[in-house]
Amino acid sequence: MIKILIALLLAFAVPVQSDTLPVKVKVLGSSWKHGKVGGDLWHNILVPENIKKDELIAVAKALFKDRPGRYHIFTDDKEFQAFIDSDAHYMESDKPNYPYPEKWANKHYIAMINRHPTRGYLGEWALWAMSISALKFAGEDSVIVTLGKPDKDIK
């Protein structure tokens, strides 16, 4: 059942006008946090491995303006399905069958868009560094840039 829901969600594309962005962006699909339908919906985006900080910020701002929501941003998709499977089985009895691809994620899961770590209660959102390789883009609190409050409903 979980795999069917994940497959359905991955079929829906997040509309992004890649011609207006400084780099090519590929939509990997969307998935529910921990596989729980109705919870937080995460959109998954692939960007070039050699992306620069200003390009990453431009992509995040465009995504958040066009379709505010939670985003995982990756620079490689080779172990993306393992990442999704691991999250979908989080806290489930079969979790050991779906290990988190830690080595891959430490290198390629570079950022996320989510509520700001210290000002989220005020409705503010931010682009966060998520991997060791992306910390070079961030400040002390792992925030790369504050995106502000969404102009549209979170999807």
Secondary structure, 3 states (H helix, E strand, C coil): CHHHHHHHHHHCCCCCCHHHCCCCCEEEEEEEHHHCCCCCEEEEEECCCCCCHHHHHHHHHHHHHHCCCEEEEECCCCCHHHHHHHHHCCCCCCHHHCCCCHHHHHHHEEEEEEECCCCHHHCCEEEEECCHHHHHHCCCCCEEEEEECCCCCCC
